[in-house]
Amino acid sequence: MDAEHDSEEADVLEVLGAHGFLSTPKSCELNLEISERTRDEAMRFENRITRMLGVEYPILEAPMGWIARSQLASAVSNAGGMGIIETSSGELDAIRVEIRKMRALTEKPFGVNIAQAFVRDPDIVKFVIDQGVRFVTTSAGDPQRYCAALKEAGLTVFHVVPSLKAAMRAVDCGVDGLVVEGGEGGGFKNPREVATMVLLPLVCEKTGVPVVAAGGMVDGKTMAAAFALGAEGIQMGTRMVSSAESPVHDNWKQAILKAQETDTVFLNRFGPGPALRALRTEKTTRFEKEPPENVMGEFRHALDLYFGGDMEASIALSGQVAGRIDAIKPVAQIFREIIAQFEETIASMGRKYATS
Ligand SMILES: Cc1cc2nc3c(=O)[nH]c(=O)nc-3n(C[C@H](O)[C@H](O)[C@H](O)COP(=O)(O)O)c2cc1C
């Protein structure tokens, strides 16, 4: 690999790992007339993302270590979106079982994520191909590493990007599409984070591939805003963590409901290891001022937080959009409300601003 590629790889490897442009009071709820419409009456989507992925709605569940497993992913697929199974936990034997469960829980498409920085098994590509899935997102690394092999096996590949430079590189590598992730999103992040409001239109204007917007996506208004900026799909992380089917402990869900928009921290901008966005707790507020030597070490006790509910045991990766989430709802209801509100938002803007 040449020096230019070396430095590009370093840049992309920095990229571990997307907006809250339309603010609404936390207590604002959709009116019932909209939210209770049946799926048969709901708006139909037809764009490059729905065609490529074979889904009814261009809405992806974010891949999240230990969380994006069959219970949540099947709820997303059954609601008409793209359920994604994680591999960032590194527990490939468990993932194999989860994928088998998916086949029993849904007949709809689902995909797998390869978070490259967390890959321990050198045969991860073979593992994913062997599972028979048709869609994969790659993240947290150089897209060149796995793209060709995955595409040769016939999979559709989207790469997650936090900058225009990373997006151009992914397109050069031949990806089918991009997940454009702004710095307000939860999870591991590029230390030089850029908000979805800036990054999304930039990438959409400079690349011709289909784009899924991530970071701050939570409702029909944010989805409509993302589409206005050029996206053809959305991916939700924090909203899915707080859904009824999410397997995490209720303490984490309640902490998301209580959080204000200012209640996340951006940690470890200067390394070592990845930068990240997480919920504000006593521990993470302390880390803002006094960064730990090794932030990744904190994830040794992740499961005590994720499933034991001890919010100080580790770090609760979550996005700023926690400040807009005020109820735990089933995924199917979240989807119905998003689609209805998307439709209402674009129609009302047309009525309000159309000149003729
Ligand atoms: C708990 C948690 C774990 C995550 N783990 C992963 C992961 O394993 N792979 C990945 O590509 N992104 C991961 N992310 C980032 C999400 O995929 C998604 O892009 C991000 O959450 C979007 O922002 P939002 O939280 O505002 O919806 C994670 C996010 C959260 C909140």
PDBQT file of the ligand as one rigid body, heavy atoms in Angstrom, charges set to zero:
ROOT
HETATM    1  C1  LIG A 401     -25.472   1.635  21.575  1.00  0.00    +0.000 C 
HETATM    2  C2  LIG A 401     -24.937   1.893  20.200  1.00  0.00    +0.000 A 
HETATM    3  C3  LIG A 401     -24.072   0.978  19.600  1.00  0.00    +0.000 A 
HETATM    4  C4  LIG A 401     -23.592   1.162  18.303  1.00  0.00    +0.000 A 
HETATM    5  N1  LIG A 401     -22.800   0.206  17.709  1.00  0.00    +0.000 NA
HETATM    6  C5  LIG A 401     -22.487   0.314  16.392  1.00  0.00    +0.000 A 
HETATM    7  C6  LIG A 401     -21.864  -0.757  15.683  1.00  0.00    +0.000 A 
HETATM    8  O1  LIG A 401     -21.587  -1.809  16.226  1.00  0.00    +0.000 OA
HETATM    9  N2  LIG A 401     -21.589  -0.575  14.362  1.00  0.00    +0.000 N 
HETATM   10  C7  LIG A 401     -21.906   0.594  13.704  1.00  0.00    +0.000 A 
HETATM   11  O2  LIG A 401     -21.647   0.699  12.498  1.00  0.00    +0.000 OA
HETATM   12  N3  LIG A 401     -22.515   1.613  14.342  1.00  0.00    +0.000 NA
HETATM   13  C8  LIG A 401     -22.817   1.498  15.655  1.00  0.00    +0.000 A 
HETATM   14  N4  LIG A 401     -23.491   2.526  16.292  1.00  0.00    +0.000 N 
HETATM   15  C9  LIG A 401     -23.872   3.743  15.530  1.00  0.00    +0.000 C 
HETATM   16  C10 LIG A 401     -25.247   3.502  14.904  1.00  0.00    +0.000 C 
HETATM   17  O3  LIG A 401     -25.093   2.551  13.896  1.00  0.00    +0.000 OA
HETATM   18  C11 LIG A 401     -25.959   4.716  14.283  1.00  0.00    +0.000 C 
HETATM   19  O4  LIG A 401     -25.346   5.112  13.093  1.00  0.00    +0.000 OA
HETATM   20  C12 LIG A 401     -26.093   5.892  15.217  1.00  0.00    +0.000 C 
HETATM   21  O5  LIG A 401     -26.607   5.445  16.442  1.00  0.00    +0.000 OA
HETATM   22  C13 LIG A 401     -27.034   6.915  14.581  1.00  0.00    +0.000 C 
HETATM   23  O6  LIG A 401     -27.283   7.982  15.423  1.00  0.00    +0.000 OA
HETATM   24  P1  LIG A 401     -28.555   8.088  16.437  1.00  0.00    +0.000 P 
HETATM   25  O7  LIG A 401     -28.069   7.430  17.666  1.00  0.00    +0.000 OA
HETATM   26  O8  LIG A 401     -28.752   9.564  16.560  1.00  0.00    +0.000 OA
HETATM   27  O9  LIG A 401     -29.708   7.370  15.785  1.00  0.00    +0.000 OA
HETATM   28  C14 LIG A 401     -23.966   2.350  17.596  1.00  0.00    +0.000 A 
HETATM   29  C15 LIG A 401     -24.825   3.300  18.212  1.00  0.00    +0.000 A 
HETATM   30  C16 LIG A 401     -25.321   3.083  19.484  1.00  0.00    +0.000 A 
HETATM   31  C17 LIG A 401     -26.266   4.109  20.097  1.00  0.00    +0.000 C 
ENDROOT
TORSDOF 0
